[in-house]
Amino acid sequence: MRDPAKRDDPFDRLKFIPIDDDGDVYLTLSGEVRLRVNLTTNPNLREAGHQRQDIHRITGGADLHVGPHLRFYGEVSHGGISGRNLGAPAATLRNDLVALQYFAEVKTLVGGVEVGARYGRQEFADGPNLLVSQRDNNTIRYTLNGFRGWVRGSAARIDVFDMRPTAYGDLGTHDDVSDPARRFSGVTAGFILPRDTLGGSQLNLDLFAWRRRNLVGTWGGRIGPATRYYLGAQLRGDVGPLAVDWSINHQSGHFIDQNIDAWQVFVAQTWRIGKAKTAPRVGVHFDYATGGGGYGGGGGDDTLRNAYSPFGNNVYYSYQLYLTPSNLVTVSPNVSFAPFRNARVTAEYEVAWRDSVSDAVYRANGQPFAGTQNFRGRRIADLTRLQLVWNATPRLTFTGRYEHLQAKSALTDAGYRSSDFLAGWISFRF
């Protein structure tokens, strides 16, 4: 946007506002307005009147570059909600004003390699989407506070970080604080694989070693300190018409007096039918997250085998946030196609089981569906999902989603019911 000839609309001017005569110091402004409506039957999978959430989000950001090496970024956000049968909305849904991000960043080139560091409140999504994400389904996105540093070359990089999540209040900026009870730190090494791998590909391999500490961890009604270590790998990219996103991680550590021994395996792939980017795609993803020990006695001992994601993208499993990758096995065939220009429809059928029938079914906030640990049904649910995303303009997007969750014995034996979910929203971003 430094070049006026490349500006297509008035908002493009906001992407490069020079502060000095040379344009080495400049400001970039950004923003979003999102209006959304959610309808859910049998909220919390209990027989009850439907819930309606009328949600809006307004976000504005400013990105100040001081030469090629120094950057300051700030972002504020407002979230509002009204509707029917809302209960007590979380601070990630209703918040008068949040200082969402504010950080300083410095970087330079050393021998052709970029070395950089960032400190402050920031979004962090360096890893498998089911482990770490911004959680854009929320009105107020997920952020952390602390340090991130990196060394990045043309085909390899290493990132280190040490952060605490933001504990949001629901009033002004004064009650959104760095959470003193939780800490997330680690290192990730990434590599671009040779283009002749597998006969021709564009693949990236990430290896990661992380640690998450939580002074108020919760399993089986017990609350206490938990330290969980993650050791894993992710392979993602394209091999001809095949797009893959495969990851595996092992989790160790301890929760109060229990040792942790858990696994997660996420295997997703889609096949493009045709050469065009808009060609139809068929795919399937298989996900496995161990369970057992949350209510004592996992695998014949007192080991906690429940896998846990630090802050993953749970709408991947359930738009109502009724599933999470802990004590979970899923198989999900899917298909997507472009019904008209700049639009894509995705349809998916998901089948979900428990890994351990002696442990509970867990929802997106990591809490169990109460009572499910007392019954031995393995099938959790079948889910039918349909989504339309239409990029009407480069800045304006319309999205519609529908999901039917057909509860099975792991839920119905404990008194839970099936549910439908319907949502639509408009997002304008610049």
Steps between C-alpha positions, in 0.01 A plus 500: 500500500803728496436523123182706427449307176429185703225655711159373392269664756505774767595252775827423320620847597484391866757228435784745447490837680849652484624680812829630360595631156687185397217263599731298727270577792141415417171392652261224390140501630273196508154411621211258501125510558328162540126448550388147586191303606516151658197275557542185712234247599532311828786721621760307700336187353222518758133509402417870512383795294728614222778753552552799274820704511513835319870585500707788370873569498680825420880500481753766404879481474800721431839372382790747523822417314807701596749413229556139393590370848247632753124455520226586752152350475180572693146368466175555691177305474140518620263204523127511565229237532123489545231245423310222675598249772851642519583403854811687618705583186873452533735797473609367159143567378409821687772756567468878495858564394811283477858599433522193281861528385788736576858403433837626387703309240860532388672309221811516284698296249817325614684328218182473294305353792220691673531529877206648688314533828155613607379590848152584626142378453462312173322225311691173472417218258835336425404134495221258406165679487350246741762591761538878463276753324358851535153351560330736258166333582509709818408865483823592680790304355751305709823682589808443715749725677875465488800442276554339161832484317609349170778428257375441145687408185379414152428133578514466880403690811489470877254680729500522880228644722396547862150638559199518730143506363279803543231464766218718368256698709179632347526873568780727380868454425594505871368149574672310217816371665779250448382175662728427800385136520599389149823510299580370150854476367706302252695477179401417140738415215369517144639375169397535136554157350672465160257555212580158353375323815244232408554573132415869525341683791476813712529369855591653835609300804476649850643337813392639837569458871266696729411528866169613651467569871162545668464554874125433484481197270174302522431131439231283658384773735850548645677835468874533535833577332573342162809512282467351153782454246432470127740336257374483144523559127282641222527440125290727279486607138426362155610192310356562155120514538519361856500745791612355833506615861635222721614540858579288802595590855575319824411662832673427832527670836286484813165612644500518881609140581435348156755453224388605151542272198282610206502512120332699224508411130337726239502381139318718243527492121300623200529412132443770239298370203639718221781751460318824580513642851118498499481130410293272724678321782427178684666412826494330836654572837567250774568623853601307809541639852556262789280489806491329838601584851299822526286326760778276632646179366614551140613181324517296821707756693463853628647667191312794347464411132269785404654702218460877523545781248635832635255720304398321182231561240202306635250598228694249291292236682184677608367848426309478830837432671381163629815300413872542560803277427507323835372141530384533140522305174345644182478415131369777275461469120436833328453664163528862387417679177450849357131555409577845360786746481687573824285255696567159649265244652634231733296200618621255762374194687679431827483190719634531856585240767661491841848353528434390859145411612603536866564871449267789418411674175668840501388829348697791359581670831654175624211431736324162500138437417399415855406138552636364172784331691245275670376331181681278252364600159784565256325695222484872580323654203458521124528852359379629166653834403456746215676833445490770232765774483454774239767766455269757344787751476862486618383657828142370543427136588172318564502169687219254574531186711269214595567200721291216635641307794332163542581393854593134550521272803803663666283812534140377499559246779588798723188694396645721226313580177563572134541858379483718189714805437447771240714811462561780255729798507641786300859615536650819363877529532759745382 
